[in-house]
Amino acid sequence: MATGRLILVSRFVTFGKRSWLSKLSSCQFSTSRRVDSRIHTKYEVKNGIAVVKLDSPNSKVNTLNVETMTEIKEIMDVITKDANIHATVLMSGKPGCFIAGADISMLQKCKTAEEASKLSKACQDLLLEVEHSKKPVVAAIMGSCLGGGLEVAMACHYRIAVTESKTVLGLPEVLLGLLPGGGGTQRFLQLTSLPATLDMILTGKSVKADKAKKLGLVDLTVQPLGPGLDKPDQQTLQHLEKVAVQTAENLASGTIKAKREKSVTDRILAAALKYNFVKDYIFNKAKAQVMKQTNGLYPAPLKILEVLRTTVDKGFEAGYVAENQGFGQLAVTKESRGLIGLFQGQTECKKNRFGKPERSAKTIGVIGAGLMGAGIAQVSVKGFEVLLKDAAAGGLARGQNQVYAGLEKSMKRKKITSFERDRIASNLVGTLNYEPFKHCDMVIEAVFEDLSLKHRIVKEVEAIIPEHCIFATNTSALPITKIAEASKRPEKVIGMHYFSPVDKMQLLEIITNPKTSRDTIASAVDVGLRQGKVVITVGDGPGFYTSRVLSFMMAEAYRLLLEGVEPRKLDKLGKSFGFPVGPVTLTDEVGIDVGAHIGEYLTKCFGERFAGANPEVLNSLVKAGITGRKSGKGFFVYEKGFKGEKPVCTEALDVLKKYSLVPKGLQSDEDIQFRLASRFINEALLCLEEGILANPAEGDIGAVFGLGFPPFTGGPFRFVDEFGADKLVTIMRKFEAAYGKCFTPCQLLLDHSKSNKKFYVRA
């Protein structure tokens, strides 16, 4: 899931006895020229133009909550009645955020679909008041304009946006299992085209100001200003206000009018939409794409298609009704609850719960310029000076080229400018020795998973680095405590487990050893957050958290293969449960040799509980040169340039037959899915029980963002809450009778089953 597009939430709102709907309809309005009693809005009149600034206190972002919307309604009524006001500018007092979205807590207060529909209808009515205002309303956009924020902007008569990197526009509600509920589906279609509407709302993606102007969402763009008497962002915000006020004056006087001529292609398509066969073709194609990407497990995209089809068939009045009803229906689905819970957990994992480190890292050393090492350098180089070391000149050059290629790709995709590319690239320095490491604040090693090798590197590095420098090891399974045994300063040793590809995978799993100091943990989390990662912090133990829970599921996948389940069927069942890729393909992607290495280690650690596949199976595959995608063959065959369904590797099947197992009858599709999922979930709960995890939220984030556990469930802990601990225990007992201890429910799961206790308390 692309999560940076999710709606930002500020604080939860405490509701009184009256609902927010009644509060909106019974506001007491003030008629003063400047009103200082309001909390979230600032309002003043300049030359007949009302300038309304959204500026929620004690928050980096503005969100649409009860108080904000009430204040907007109050102000709009004052403006309507004041004959001396000719137009309005709606903007933010925060340079980095226009409106980041709706406050999710409003939605969580809704217990039924009817209540959520009323919430949507109230938003629609408020924004229709803005749209139908006889006095022009100009939205001046700087910073994030997402979800409800864009719905507010689209209701205005004219939109101006700043062309800087923080200004993005989008409707990401689908990522929370919802659809835009304030008229967003309708206005987006009116302003752009049906293909653009489907593309943006079904994916939840956001666009920058220039692209928004091309789409028709923005009427005018403004260039950001550099430094002057004030900071650049404040200078730009002041300039934006001047442009917006002048534009509002010109709109009120009739000097200018919004020019929104659609392209010839869009006009032809609009005319063609009068015919059912054209509409059928577009919507059927869109639905097929949705089903391909989601397996029908996410109701929101399908409901969005339904709402838009209603609009195209019956008009915008019917579309508004379909939108608020669809919003209500989606708001009470378990999928929406799961995705919202996941978002809230992600938000928490973007904070440093260990506090501010004593010393902020500036220079990072990375040892090993392979795929992982270069990937770590790539995500670090934007905010740190990075020293990339490798033992060989060729390896170092390859690693540096990987970083430069990543920056070049970002520039071509217009995420950064050529100037920014060159500036960032200058932060990377390659080296074949440790000498430059004497200036490092943190060193991250990313060499092969070999304990003796890591011990040697610890000793070599500690002979060079300064006393304050932290030594971090990128390992997926080796105990940090064991690695720290080679250190003279174990309190400065920590694990930082990155996921491949590092530049795309959001999760960073930080692993502490019993001697790791709190400041070391705070520093590691700080570095991870500055690298743009979602960070979880776990305790030390075999496989930590992510490698451990995944390996237990994979052990069951290998057993199913040995019982004769076809690789393609096993993948299909994994995906239909909600995993982004099936377990067999995942094995090929990670590497069968890597799985064999981790599997052998965890078998020694967990014994019977890790039962599933004979470790010799994977070793035999590796000896035969069958190691996964990287070798061209794993359980599937990978040929360069080949597109379509990959053939099953017959050599791999031959190896499986040598170690085949007799099935024990538990092979229905549902049995197979729960044999995989229950081992994953049970081990996740056991990690919390044992103290490896600090809380359920980090367990859910780690499982979804690191391992692909079905996002719509919210993670394994939310899955148990929603599915029912008692039901899961019953299923596991059935498997336990056939396969033994590997399916024995952990005590925490049993406790929740008996008491009906939940990991999360619903609002």
C-alpha positions in Angstrom: 0.0 0.0 0.0 1.2 3.5 -0.8 0.7 5.2 2.5 2.2 8.7 2.1 -1.1 9.5 0.4 -3.2 8.7 3.4 -5.3 11.4 5.1 -3.4 13.0 8.0 -5.2 13.2 11.3 -4.6 15.8 14.0 -6.3 15.2 17.3 -9.4 13.3 18.4 -12.6 15.3 19.0 -14.6 14.8 22.2 -18.3 14.9 21.3 -20.8 16.4 23.7 -24.5 15.4 24.0 -25.4 17.2 20.7 -24.2 15.6 17.5 -21.9 17.7 15.3 -24.7 17.8 12.7 -26.9 19.7 15.1 -23.9 21.9 16.0 -23.5 22.9 12.4 -27.1 23.8 12.0 -27.4 25.9 15.1 -24.3 28.0 15.0 -24.4 31.5 16.6 -22.8 33.8 14.2 -20.7 36.9 14.9 -20.8 39.9 12.7 -17.5 41.6 13.8 -14.9 42.5 11.3 -12.3 40.4 13.0 -13.1 37.4 15.2 -10.4 36.3 17.6 -12.6 33.8 19.6 -12.3 31.1 17.0 -9.8 28.4 17.5 -9.1 26.9 14.1 -9.7 29.8 11.8 -8.5 33.4 11.5 -10.7 35.9 9.6 -10.1 39.4 8.5 -11.2 41.7 5.6 -8.8 43.4 3.3 -10.2 45.9 0.8 -13.5 44.1 0.7 -12.0 40.7 0.4 -12.5 38.3 3.3 -9.3 36.3 4.0 -10.1 33.2 5.9 -7.0 31.3 7.2 -7.2 27.8 8.6 -4.6 27.4 11.4 -5.4 24.7 14.0 -3.3 25.3 17.1 -0.7 22.8 18.4 -0.7 20.9 15.2 1.5 20.8 12.1 -1.6 20.2 9.9 -5.1 21.4 9.5 -7.9 18.8 9.5 -11.6 19.0 9.0 -13.1 18.3 12.4 -16.3 19.4 14.1 -14.9 22.7 15.3 -13.2 23.6 12.0 -16.3 22.9 9.9 -18.5 24.8 12.4 -16.2 27.8 12.2 -16.2 27.7 8.4 -20.0 27.7 8.3 -20.1 30.6 10.8 -17.7 32.7 8.7 -19.4 31.9 5.4 -22.7 33.0 6.8 -21.1 36.3 8.1 -19.6 36.9 4.6 -22.9 36.2 2.9 -24.7 38.8 5.0 -22.0 41.5 4.9 -22.6 43.7 1.9 -19.1 45.2 2.2 -17.4 41.9 1.5 -17.2 41.1 -2.3 -15.2 37.8 -2.3 -13.4 35.4 -0.1 -9.9 33.8 0.0 -9.7 30.5 1.8 -6.1 29.5 2.7 -3.9 28.1 5.4 -1.8 29.8 8.0 0.6 26.8 7.8 3.0 26.9 4.9 3.2 23.1 4.7 -0.5 22.2 4.8 -3.7 23.6 3.3 -6.0 20.9 4.7 -4.6 17.4 5.1 -8.0 15.6 5.2 -10.9 14.9 7.5 -10.5 14.0 11.2 -11.0 10.2 11.3 -12.3 10.4 14.8 -15.5 11.9 13.4 -16.0 8.8 11.4 -15.2 6.5 14.2 -18.0 8.0 16.3 -20.5 6.7 13.7 -21.9 3.3 14.8 -24.2 2.7 11.9 -24.2 3.3 8.1 -27.0 5.7 8.6 -24.9 7.9 10.9 -22.0 7.9 8.5 -24.3 8.8 5.6 -25.6 11.8 7.6 -22.0 12.8 8.3 -21.3 12.7 4.5 -24.5 14.6 3.7 -23.7 17.3 6.2 -20.2 17.8 4.5 -21.9 17.8 1.1 -24.4 20.5 2.2 -21.7 22.7 3.7 -19.6 22.6 0.6 -22.7 23.1 -1.6 -23.2 26.4 0.3 -19.6 27.4 -0.6 -20.1 26.4 -4.2 -23.4 28.2 -4.5 -22.1 31.4 -2.9 -22.9 34.5 -5.0 -19.6 35.9 -3.9 -16.5 34.3 -5.4 -14.4 32.0 -3.2 -10.8 31.5 -4.1 -8.8 28.6 -2.6 -5.1 29.5 -2.2 -3.3 26.2 -1.8 0.2 25.7 -0.3 1.1 22.3 1.2 -0.9 19.1 1.3 -4.4 19.4 0.0 -5.8 15.9 0.5 -9.1 14.1 0.9 -11.6 16.6 2.5 -9.1 19.3 1.9 -9.3 18.9 -1.9 -13.1 18.5 -1.6 -13.2 22.0 0.1 -10.9 23.4 -2.6 -13.0 21.9 -5.4 -16.1 23.6 -4.0 -14.4 27.0 -4.3 -14.8 29.0 -7.6 -11.1 29.3 -8.3 -8.0 27.5 -7.2 -4.5 28.8 -7.0 -1.6 26.4 -6.0 2.1 26.8 -5.3 4.4 24.8 -7.5 6.6 23.4 -4.7 7.2 19.8 -3.6 5.0 19.9 -0.5 2.0 21.0 -2.4 0.1 17.9 -3.5 -3.6 17.3 -4.3 -5.5 14.1 -4.1 -8.4 12.0 -2.8 -6.8 9.1 -0.9 -9.9 7.9 0.9 -9.8 4.6 -0.9 -6.6 3.8 1.0 -8.8 3.9 4.2 -11.5 1.7 2.7 -13.7 4.7 2.0 -14.7 7.0 -0.9 -14.7 10.8 -0.8 -17.9 11.8 1.1 -18.1 15.6 0.7 -19.0 15.7 -3.0 -15.5 14.8 -4.1 -16.5 12.1 -6.6 -18.9 14.5 -8.2 -16.8 17.6 -8.5 -13.7 15.8 -9.6 -15.7 14.4 -12.5 -17.1 17.8 -13.3 -13.6 19.5 -13.3 -11.7 16.8 -15.1 -12.7 13.7 -17.1 -14.0 10.2 -16.4 -10.6 8.5 -17.0 -8.8 11.0 -14.8 -11.5 10.6 -12.1 -11.2 6.8 -12.1 -7.4 6.9 -12.1 -7.1 9.3 -9.2 -10.0 8.2 -6.9 -9.5 4.4 -7.4 -5.8 4.6 -6.7 -5.8 7.4 -4.1 -2.7 8.9 -5.7 -1.8 12.6 -5.4 -0.4 15.0 -7.9 1.7 18.2 -7.8 0.4 21.6 -8.7 1.5 21.6 -12.3 -0.1 18.2 -13.0 -3.3 19.4 -11.1 -3.5 22.4 -13.5 -3.3 20.1 -16.5 -6.0 18.0 -15.1 -8.3 21.0 -14.5 -8.2 20.9 -10.7 -6.1 24.1 -10.5 -6.7 27.4 -12.4 -3.5 29.2 -11.6 0.0 28.2 -10.3 2.4 30.4 -8.3 6.1 29.9 -8.2 7.7 29.7 -4.7 9.9 32.5 -3.5 13.4 32.3 -2.1 14.7 33.8 1.2 14.1 37.5 2.0 13.1 39.3 5.1 11.4 36.1 6.2 11.9 32.3 5.7 11.3 31.1 2.1 8.1 29.3 3.0 6.6 32.3 4.9 7.7 34.6 2.0 5.9 32.3 -0.4 2.7 32.1 1.8 2.6 35.9 1.9 3.0 36.1 -1.9 0.3 33.5 -2.4 -2.1 35.6 -0.2 -1.4 38.7 -2.3 -2.0 36.9 -5.5 -5.2 35.3 -4.2 -6.6 38.5 -2.9 -6.0 40.3 -6.2 -7.6 37.3 -8.0 -10.6 37.4 -5.8 -11.0 41.2 -6.5 -10.8 40.5 -10.2 -13.3 37.7 -10.0 -15.7 39.9 -8.0 -15.4 42.8 -10.5 -15.7 40.5 -13.5 -12.3 41.4 -14.8 -11.3 37.8 -15.0 -13.3 34.5 -15.3 -12.1 31.0 -14.8 -11.2 29.4 -18.1 -11.7 25.7 -18.0 -11.8 24.4 -21.6 -11.5 20.7 -21.7 -9.4 19.0 -24.4 -10.9 17.8 -27.7 -10.5 14.2 -26.5 -12.3 14.9 -23.2 -15.2 16.6 -25.1 -15.5 13.7 -27.5 -15.5 11.2 -24.6 -18.1 13.2 -22.8 -20.4 13.1 -25.9 -19.7 9.3 -26.3 -20.8 8.7 -22.7 -24.4 9.2 -23.9 -24.2 5.6 -25.3 -24.5 2.7 -22.9 -21.9 0.5 -24.8 -19.3 3.2 -24.3 -20.1 3.4 -20.6 -20.1 -0.4 -20.3 -16.8 -0.7 -21.9 -15.1 1.9 -19.6 -16.6 0.7 -16.4 -16.1 -3.0 -17.2 -12.5 -2.4 -18.0 -12.0 -0.4 -14.8 -13.7 -3.1 -12.8 -11.6 -5.9 -14.3 -8.5 -3.9 -13.4 -9.7 -3.4 -9.8 -10.5 -7.2 -9.5 -7.1 -8.1 -10.9 -5.3 -5.9 -8.3 -7.5 -6.5 -5.3 -9.0 -10.0 -5.9 -12.3 -8.4 -4.9 -11.2 -8.2 -1.2 -11.5 -4.4 -1.0 -15.1 -3.1 -1.3 -14.2 0.6 -1.6 -13.0 0.6 -5.3 -16.0 -1.3 -6.4 -18.3 1.1 -4.5 -16.5 4.0 -6.1 -17.2 2.5 -9.6 -20.9 2.1 -8.6 -21.2 5.7 -7.5 -19.6 7.1 -10.6 -21.7 4.9 -12.9 -24.8 6.3 -11.1 -23.6 9.8 -11.8 -22.8 9.1 -15.5 -26.2 7.4 -15.9 -28.5 9.6 -13.8 -26.7 12.9 -13.3 -25.0 14.7 -10.4 -28.1 15.0 -8.2 -28.3 11.2 -8.1 -24.6 11.0 -7.8 -24.5 13.0 -4.6 -27.1 10.7 -3.1 -25.2 7.6 -4.2 -22.0 9.1 -2.8 -23.3 9.7 0.8 -25.0 6.4 0.9 -21.9 4.6 -0.4 -19.8 6.4 2.1 -22.1 5.3 4.9 -22.0 1.6 3.8 -18.2 1.6 3.5 -17.6 3.3 6.8 -18.9 0.4 8.8 -17.1 -2.4 6.9 -14.4 -4.4 8.6 -12.0 -3.5 5.8 -12.3 0.2 6.5 -11.8 -0.4 10.2 -8.7 -2.4 9.4 -7.2 0.1 7.0 -8.0 3.0 9.4 -6.4 1.1 12.3 -3.4 0.4 10.1 -3.1 4.1 9.2 -3.3 5.1 12.9 -0.6 2.6 13.7 1.6 3.9 10.9 1.2 7.4 12.2 2.4 6.3 15.6 5.4 4.5 14.1 6.5 7.8 12.5 7.1 9.2 15.9 10.1 8.5 18.1 8.7 7.0 21.3 12.2 7.0 22.8 12.6 10.8 22.7 15.1 13.0 21.1 18.7 11.6 20.9 21.5 13.4 22.7 23.3 13.8 19.5 21.7 14.1 16.0 23.6 12.0 13.5 25.1 13.8 10.5 27.5 11.3 9.0 26.7 7.7 8.3 29.1 5.0 7.2 27.7 2.0 5.3 29.8 -1.2 5.0 29.0 -3.3 2.0 28.0 -1.8 -1.4 25.8 -4.7 -2.5 22.1 -4.4 -3.1 21.3 -3.9 0.6 24.2 -1.6 1.4 23.7 0.6 -1.7 20.0 0.7 -0.9 20.7 1.9 2.6 23.0 4.5 1.2 20.4 5.6 -1.3 17.7 6.3 1.4 20.3 7.9 3.7 22.0 10.3 1.2 19.2 12.8 1.1 19.6 13.7 4.7 23.1 12.6 5.7 26.7 12.6 4.6 27.2 9.0 3.6 30.5 7.0 3.4 30.0 3.9 1.4 32.7 1.2 1.9 33.3 -2.0 0.0 36.3 -4.4 -0.1 36.5 -4.2 -3.9 36.7 -1.3 -6.3 34.3 -3.0 -8.6 31.7 -3.6 -5.9 32.0 0.0 -4.7 31.5 1.4 -8.2 28.4 -0.8 -8.7 27.0 0.4 -5.3 27.6 4.1 -6.1 26.0 3.7 -9.5 22.9 2.2 -7.9 22.6 5.3 -5.7 23.1 7.6 -8.7 20.6 5.7 -10.8 18.0 6.0 -8.1 18.5 9.8 -8.0 18.4 10.0 -11.8 15.1 8.1 -11.8 13.7 10.5 -9.1 14.6 13.4 -11.3 13.0 12.0 -14.4 9.9 11.4 -12.4 10.0 15.0 -11.3 10.3 14.2 -7.7 13.5 16.2 -7.5 15.2 18.8 -9.8 18.5 18.3 -11.5 20.0 20.7 -9.0 18.7 18.7 -6.1 19.9 15.5 -7.7 23.5 16.9 -7.9 23.3 18.3 -4.4 22.2 15.0 -2.9 24.7 13.0 -4.9 27.5 15.1 -3.5 26.7 13.7 0.0 27.9 10.3 -1.1 31.6 9.4 -0.8 33.0 6.0 -1.7 35.9 4.4 0.2 37.9 1.1 0.2 39.1 1.6 3.8 37.9 2.6 7.2 39.9 5.7 7.6 37.0 8.2 6.8 34.9 6.4 9.4 36.6 8.4 12.2 34.1 11.1 11.5 31.0 8.9 11.6 28.1 9.2 14.0 26.6 5.9 13.0 27.9 2.9 11.0 25.5 0.4 9.4 27.0 -2.8 8.2 25.2 -4.8 5.4 27.5 -7.8 4.8 26.6 -11.5 4.4 24.7 -13.2 7.3 27.8 -14.8 8.9 28.4 -14.3 12.6 32.2 -14.6 12.5 32.3 -12.0 9.6 30.2 -9.6 11.6 32.4 -10.0 14.7 35.5 -9.2 12.6 33.8 -6.1 11.2 32.7 -4.9 14.7 36.3 -5.1 15.9 37.8 -3.4 12.8 35.3 -0.5 12.9 35.5 0.1 16.7 39.3 0.7 16.2 38.5 3.7 14.0 35.1 5.2 15.0 34.7 7.9 17.7 33.3 7.0 21.2 29.9 8.4 20.5 29.4 6.4 17.2 26.7 3.8 17.0 27.3 0.4 15.4 24.2 -0.9 13.6 24.0 -4.3 11.9 21.6 -5.0 9.1 20.6 -8.6 9.8 17.4 -10.5 9.3 17.9 -13.3 11.8 21.3 -13.3 13.7 20.8 -12.4 17.4 22.0 -8.8 18.1 23.2 -10.0 21.5 25.6 -12.5 19.8 26.9 -9.8 17.5 27.4 -7.4 20.4 29.6 -9.9 22.2 32.5 -8.8 19.9 32.0 -5.2 20.9 33.8 -3.2 23.6 30.7 -1.0 23.7 27.6 -3.3 23.6 25.4 -0.4 24.7 26.2 1.2 21.3 25.3 -1.9 19.2 21.9 -2.2 17.7 20.1 -4.0 14.8 18.6 -2.2 11.9 16.8 -4.7 9.7 16.0 -3.1 6.3 13.7 -4.8 3.7 14.6 -5.2 0.0 14.4 -3.2 -2.1 15.3 -0.7 0.5 14.3 2.4 -1.5 10.7 1.0 -1.9 10.0 -1.0 1.3 8.8 1.4 4.0 9.5 -0.7 7.1 12.6 -0.6 9.2 12.8 -3.1 12.1 15.1 -1.9 14.9 16.3 -4.6 17.2 17.8 -4.0 20.7 20.0 -6.2 22.8 19.7 -6.2 26.6 22.6 -3.8 26.9 21.6 -1.3 24.2 21.2 2.2 25.8 18.0 4.1 25.4 19.9 6.9 23.6 21.3 4.4 21.1 17.7 3.3 20.4 16.5 6.9 20.1 19.3 7.7 17.7 18.6 4.6 15.5 14.9 5.5 15.4 15.7 9.1 14.5 17.9 8.0 11.7 15.2 5.6 10.4 12.6 8.3 10.5 14.9 10.7 8.6 15.4 8.0 6.0 11.7 8.1 5.5 11.0 4.8 7.1 8.1 3.5 9.2 9.9 2.3 12.3 9.1 -0.5 14.7 11.4 -1.4 17.6 11.6 -5.0 18.8 13.5 -7.1 21.3 16.2 -9.5 20.5 15.5 -13.2 19.8 15.7 -15.8 17.0 14.4 -14.1 13.9 13.4 -11.0 15.9 9.8 -10.4 14.8 9.3 -10.2 11.1 11.7 -13.0 10.0 10.3 -15.2 12.8 6.6 -14.9 12.0 7.2 -15.2 8.2 9.4 -18.2 8.6 6.7 -20.1 10.6 4.2 -19.5 7.8 6.8 -20.5 5.1 7.6 -23.7 7.0 3.9 -24.6 6.5 4.0 -23.6 2.9 6.9 -26.0 2.3 5.0 -28.8 4.0 2.0 -28.1 1.8 4.2 -28.4 -1.3 5.5 -31.7 0.0 2.0 -32.9 0.5 1.4 -32.4 -3.2 -0.3 -29.0 -3.3 0.7 -27.4 -6.7 2.9 -24.3 -6.4 0.5 -22.2 -8.6 -2.5 -23.2 -6.5 -0.7 -22.4 -3.2 0.2 -19.0 -4.6 -3.4 -18.4 -5.7 -4.8 -19.3 -2.3 -2.3 -17.0 -0.6 -3.3 -14.1 -2.8 -7.0 -14.8 -2.4 -6.5 -14.6 1.4 -5.1 -11.1 0.8 -1.3 -11.5 0.6 0.2 -9.4 -2.3 2.2 -12.3 -3.5 1.8 -16.0 -2.9 4.2 -17.9 -0.6 5.9 -19.8 -3.4 6.7 -16.7 -5.4 7.8 -15.0 -2.2 10.3 -17.8 -1.6 11.7 -17.4 -5.1 12.0 -13.6 -4.6 13.7 -13.8 -1.3 16.0 -16.7 -2.4 15.7 -20.4 -1.5 19.2 -20.3 -0.2 18.3 -17.5 2.2 15.3 -19.4 3.3 17.4 -22.5 3.9 19.9 -20.6 6.0 17.2 -19.0 8.2 15.2 -22.2 8.3 18.2 -24.3 9.7 18.8 -21.7 12.3 15.2 -21.4 13.5 14.8 -25.2 13.5 17.6 -25.4 16.1 16.0 -22.6 18.1 12.3 -23.7 18.1 12.4 -27.5 17.5 9.0 -29.1 17.1 7.2 -25.8 17.0 9.0 -25.0 13.7 8.0 -28.3 12.1 6.8 -28.2 8.6 9.5 -28.9 6.0 12.6 -31.0 6.3 15.5 -28.6 6.1 17.2 -31.0 3.7 14.5 -30.1 1.1 15.7 -26.5 0.7 19.4 -27.6 0.9 18.8 -30.1 -1.9 17.3 -27.4 -4.1 20.2 -25.1 -3.4 22.7 -27.8 -4.3 20.9 -28.3 -7.6 21.4 -24.6 -8.4 17.7 -23.8 -7.7 17.8 -20.7 -5.6 15.0 -18.6 -6.9 14.6 -15.7 -9.3 18.3 -14.6 -9.1 19.4 -18.0 -10.5 16.7 -18.0 -13.2 14.9 -20.9 -11.6 13.2 -21.6 -8.2 9.8 -23.2 -7.9 9.1 -21.2 -11.1 11.3 -20.6 -14.1 12.4 -17.0 -14.8 13.4 -16.1 -18.3 14.5 -12.6 -19.3 11.9 -10.8 -21.4 9.3 -13.5 -20.8 5.8 -12.1 -20.1 2.9 -14.1 -18.8 2.4 -16.9 -16.5 5.7 -18.4 -15.4 6.1 -22.1 -15.9 6.6 -24.3 -12.8 10.2 -25.6 -12.5 10.1 -29.4 -13.1 13.5 -29.9 -11.5 12.1 -28.4 -8.3 9.1 -30.6 -8.4 11.4 -33.6 -8.8 13.2 -32.7 -5.6 9.9 -32.2 -3.7 8.8 -35.7 -4.8 11.9 -37.2 -3.1 10.7 -35.8 0.2 7.0 -36.1 -0.3 4.6 -36.4 2.6 1.3 -38.1 2.9 -1.6 -35.5 3.3 -3.6 -35.7 6.5 -6.9 -34.6 4.9 -6.8 -30.9 5.8 -6.4 -29.6 2.3 -9.6 -27.7 1.4 -8.9 -24.2 0.2 -9.9 -22.7 3.5 -7.8 -25.3 5.4 -4.8 -24.4 3.3 -5.3 -20.7 3.9 -5.6 -21.0 7.6 -2.8 -23.5 7.9 -0.6 -20.7 6.5 -2.3 -17.7 8.3 -2.8 -19.3 11.7 0.9 -20.1 12.1 1.8 -16.5 11.1 -0.8 -15.0 13.5 -0.1 -17.3 16.4 3.6 -16.5 16.2 2.9 -12.8 16.1 0.9 -13.0 19.3 3.6 -15.1 20.9 6.1 -12.4 20.1 3.9 -10.0 22.1 3.5 -12.5 24.9 7.3 -12.9 25.1 8.0 -9.2 25.0 9.7 -9.2 21.6 7.0 -6.7 20.6 6.2 -3.7 22.7 2.6 -3.4 21.6 0.1 -4.8 19.1 0.3 -1.7 16.8 3.9 -2.3 16.0 3.2 -6.0 15.4 0.5 -5.0 12.8 2.7 -2.4 11.1 5.6 -4.8 10.9 3.4 -7.6 9.5 1.7 -5.5 6.8 4.5 -3.1 5.7 7.4 -5.7 6.0 5.7 -9.0 5.1 2.5 -8.1 3.2 0.0 -9.5 5.7 -3.4 -8.5 4.1 -3.6 -4.7 4.7 -7.4 -4.7 4.8 -7.3 -6.8 7.9 -5.3 -4.1 9.7 -2.6 -6.7 10.6 -2.6 -10.0 12.6 -3.7 -8.5 15.9 -6.7 -6.6 14.4 -7.5 -9.8 12.4 -7.9 -11.7 15.7 -10.1 -8.9 17.1 -12.3 -8.9 14.0 -12.3 -12.7 13.2 -12.6 -13.8 16.8 -9.9 -15.4 19.0 -12.3 -18.2 19.9 -12.9 -19.1 16.2 -9.2 -19.1 15.5 -8.4 -21.3 18.5 -11.1 -23.8 17.3 -9.4 -23.9 13.8 -6.0 -24.3 15.3 -7.1 -27.2 17.6 -8.2 -29.1 14.5 -4.8 -28.6 12.9 -3.1 -29.4 16.2 -4.7 -32.8 16.4 -3.2 -33.7 13.0 0.2 -31.9 13.1 1.1 -31.4 16.8 2.8 -28.5 18.6 3.3 -26.3 15.6 -0.4 -25.5 15.8 -0.8 -25.2 19.5 -2.4 -21.8 20.3 -0.2 -19.5 22.4 -1.4 -18.5 25.9 -2.2 -15.0 24.8 -4.5 -16.2 22.1 -6.2 -18.6 24.6 -6.6 -15.8 27.1 -8.3 -13.6 24.6 -10.5 -16.6 23.5 -11.7 -17.2 27.0 -12.4 -13.6 28.0 -13.4 -12.2 24.6 -10.7 -9.6 25.2 -9.6 -7.3 22.4 -6.2 -6.0 21.4 -7.8 -2.7 20.4 -10.7 -0.8 22.0 -13.1 0.6 19.5 -13.9 4.3 19.7 
